Amino acid sequence: MSEQQNNITVVDENGNEQLCEILHTFDSEEFGKSYVLYSLVGAEEDEDGAVEIFASAFVPAENGEDGELTPIETEAEWDLIEEVLNQIEDELGEEE
C-alpha cells in the first residue's frame, strides 16, 4: 500500500504534534533552500472560506528520511513566498 507524501507532522511551539497537509513545495536558487506551504488538516475555514497557510524552509535529510522544517528568517524570503502564493491563487482562479 503506497502512502502519498502530502501530509507532514509539525510540532508547534507548545510541543504538540499537528498533522498538516502539504499544499505546495518549491525550490529557490536565490536562497539555496526548499520551501513548503501547508495548512492544518481539518482546519476551519474563516468567514471568507480561507484556511490559514503556513510556510517553512525545508532541509531534506541526507538519508532520504524526513527532513527538517526551519523558520523563514528574512523579509526577502517572505516576499518570495508571497509571490509564489499569488501565482498559485492566480492559477486556481483560472481553473474555475
Contact map, one row per residue, 1 for C-alpha under 8 A:
111000000000000000000000000000000000000000000000000000000000000000000000000000000000000000000000
111100000000000000000000000000000000000000000000000000000000000000000000000000000000000000000000
111110000000000000000000000000000000000000000000000000000000000000000000000000000000000000000000
011111100000000000000000000000000000000000000000000000000000000000000000000000000000000000000000
001111110000000000000000000000000000000000000000000000000000000000000000000000000000000000000000
000111110000000000001110000000000000000000000000000000000000000000000000000000000000000000000000
000111111000000000111100000000000000000000000000000000000000000000000000000000000000000000000000
000011111100000000111100000000000000000000000000000000000000000000000000000000000000000000000000
000000111110000011110000000000000000000000000000000000000000000000000000000000000000000000000000
000000011111000011110000000000000000000000000000000000000000000000000000000000000000000000000000
000000001111111111000000000000000000000000000000000000000000000000000000000000000000000000000000
000000000111111111000000000000000000000000000000000000000000000000000000000000000000000000000000
000000000011111100000000000000000000000000000000000000000000000000000000000000000000000000000000
000000000011111100000000000000000000000000000000000000000000000000000000000000000000000000000000
000000000011111110000000000000000000000000000000000000000000000000000000000000000000000000000000
000000000011111111000000000000000000000000000000000000000000000000000000000000000000000000000000
000000001111001111100000000000000000000000000000000000000000000000000000000000000000000000000000
000000001111000111110000000000000000000100000000000000000000000000000000000000000000000000000000
000000111100000011111000000000000000000110000000000000000000000000000000000000000000000000000000
000000111100000001111100000000000000011110000000000000000000000000000000000000000000000000000000
000001110000000000111110000000000000011110000000000000000000000000000000000000000000000000000000
000001110000000000011111100000000001111000000000000000000000000000000000000000000000000000000000
000001000000000000001111100000000001111000000000000000000000000000000000000000000000000000000000
000000000000000000000111110000000001110000000000000000000000000000000000000000000000000000000000
000000000000000000000111111000000111100000000000000000000000000000000000000000000000000000000000
000000000000000000000001111100000111000000000000000000000000000000000000000000000000000000000000
000000000000000000000000111110011110000000000000000000000000000000000000000000000000000000000000
000000000000000000000000011111111110000000000000000000000000000000000000000000000000000000000000
000000000000000000000000001111111000000000000000000000000000000000000000000000000000000000000000
000000000000000000000000000111110000000000000000000000000000000000000000000000000000000000000000
000000000000000000000000000111111000000000000000000000000000000000000000000010000000000000000000
000000000000000000000000001111111100000000000000000000000000000000000000000000000000000000000000
000000000000000000000000001110111110000000000000000000001110000000000000000000000000000000000000
000000000000000000000000111100011111000000000000000000001110000000000000000000000000000000000000
000000000000000000000000111100001111100000000000000000111100000000000000000000000000000000000000
000000000000000000000111110000000111110000000000000000111100000000000000000000000000000000000000
000000000000000000000111100000000011111000000000000011110000000000000000000000000000000000000000
000000000000000000011111000000000001111100000000000011100000000000000000000000000000000000000000
000000000000000000011110000000000000111110100000001111000000000000000000000000000000000000000000
000000000000000001111000000000000000011111100000000100000000000000000000000000000000000000000000
000000000000000000111000000000000000001111100000000000000000000000000000000000000000000000000000
000000000000000000000000000000000000000111110000000000000000000000000000000000000000000000000000
000000000000000000000000000000000000001111111000001100000000000000000000000000000000000000000000
000000000000000000000000000000000000000001111100001000000000000000000000000000000000000000000000
000000000000000000000000000000000000000000111111111100000000000000000000000000000000000000000000
000000000000000000000000000000000000000000011111111000000000000000000000000000000000000000000000
000000000000000000000000000000000000000000001111110000000000000000000000000000000000000000000000
000000000000000000000000000000000000000000001111110000000000000000000000000000000000000000000000
000000000000000000000000000000000000000000001111111000000000000000000000000000000000000000000000
000000000000000000000000000000000000000000001111111100000000000000000000000000000000000000000000
000000000000000000000000000000000000001000111100111110000000000000000000000000000000000000000000
000000000000000000000000000000000000001100101000011111000000000000000000000000000000000000000000
000000000000000000000000000000000000111000000000001111100000000000000000000000000000000000000000
000000000000000000000000000000000000111000000000000111110000000000000000000000000000000000000000
000000000000000000000000000000000011110000000000000011111000000000000011000000001000000000000000
000000000000000000000000000000000011100000000000000001111100000000001111000000000000000000000000
000000000000000000000000000000001111000000000000000000111110000000001111000000000000000000000000
000000000000000000000000000000001111000000000000000000011111000000111100000000000000000000000000
000000000000000000000000000000001100000000000000000000001111100000111100000000000000000000000000
000000000000000000000000000000000000000000000000000000000111110111110000000000000000000000000000
000000000000000000000000000000000000000000000000000000000011111111110000000000000000000000000000
000000000000000000000000000000000000000000000000000000000001111110000000000000000000000000000000
000000000000000000000000000000000000000000000000000000000000111110000000000000000000000000000000
000000000000000000000000000000000000000000000000000000000001111111100000000000000000000000000000
000000000000000000000000000000000000000000000000000000000001111111100000000000000000000000000000
000000000000000000000000000000000000000000000000000000000001100111110000000000000000000000000000
000000000000000000000000000000000000000000000000000000000111100111111000000000000000000000000000
000000000000000000000000000000000000000000000000000000000111100001111100000000000000000000000000
000000000000000000000000000000000000000000000000000000011110000000111110000000000000000000000000
000000000000000000000000000000000000000000000000000000011110000000011111000000000000000000000000
000000000000000000000000000000000000000000000000000000111000000000001111100000000000000000000000
000000000000000000000000000000000000000000000000000000111000000000000111110011000000000000000000
000000000000000000000000000000000000000000000000000000000000000000000011111010000000000000000000
000000000000000000000000000000000000000000000000000000000000000000000001111111000000000000000000
000000000000000000000000000000000000000000000000000000000000000000000000111111100000000000000000
000000000000000000000000000000000000000000000000000000000000000000000000011111110000000000000000
000000000000000000000000000000100000000000000000000000000000000000000001111111111000000000000000
000000000000000000000000000000000000000000000000000000000000000000000001011111111100000000000000
000000000000000000000000000000000000000000000000000000000000000000000000001111111110000000000000
000000000000000000000000000000000000000000000000000000000000000000000000000111111111000000000000
000000000000000000000000000000000000000000000000000000100000000000000000000011111111100000000000
000000000000000000000000000000000000000000000000000000000000000000000000000001111111110000000000
000000000000000000000000000000000000000000000000000000000000000000000000000000111111111000000000
000000000000000000000000000000000000000000000000000000000000000000000000000000011111111100000000
000000000000000000000000000000000000000000000000000000000000000000000000000000001111111110000000
000000000000000000000000000000000000000000000000000000000000000000000000000000000111111111000000
000000000000000000000000000000000000000000000000000000000000000000000000000000000011111111100000
000000000000000000000000000000000000000000000000000000000000000000000000000000000001111111110000
000000000000000000000000000000000000000000000000000000000000000000000000000000000000111111111000
000000000000000000000000000000000000000000000000000000000000000000000000000000000000011111111100
000000000000000000000000000000000000000000000000000000000000000000000000000000000000001111111110
000000000000000000000000000000000000000000000000000000000000000000000000000000000000000111111111
000000000000000000000000000000000000000000000000000000000000000000000000000000000000000011111111
000000000000000000000000000000000000000000000000000000000000000000000000000000000000000001111111
000000000000000000000000000000000000000000000000000000000000000000000000000000000000000000111111
000000000000000000000000000000000000000000000000000000000000000000000000000000000000000000011111
